[in-house]
């Protein structure tokens, strides 16, 4: 699946899910209306996960996991509008990949301040963005 040619992905961070790289450009309101409220609801859980407590992931509820899936899927639809929820749910992505993607998405909302040298900033601690790529690699066809 290729990104929508009408969306500027130049310089956009890339996340890896299921062995494939995906552009995550700055979100439009269509995506932000799903992503930002879900991130606000997830904030207590995400802060606990950031604390480094080993048990934090074990306390991740099904509802919270579904919200993380919804956030990452909605964000990817900015560059990949044809990516249906069913297609997204069928990706064999790992939980660490999903959590790392969540950090990139958080930064792309524009709602949270980007990470700075001091290590402050929610976006930084949720996951690391890959360097912008000229085109994502795809290990599968489509």
Secondary structure, DSSP 8 states (H G I E B T S, - for coil): ----TTS--TT-EEEEETTEEEEE----HHHHHHHHHHHHHHHHHHHHHHTT-TTTGGG--HHHHHHHHHHHHHHHTTT-TT--HHHHHTS---HHHHHHHHHHHHHHTSSS----TTS--HHHHH---B---SS---SS--
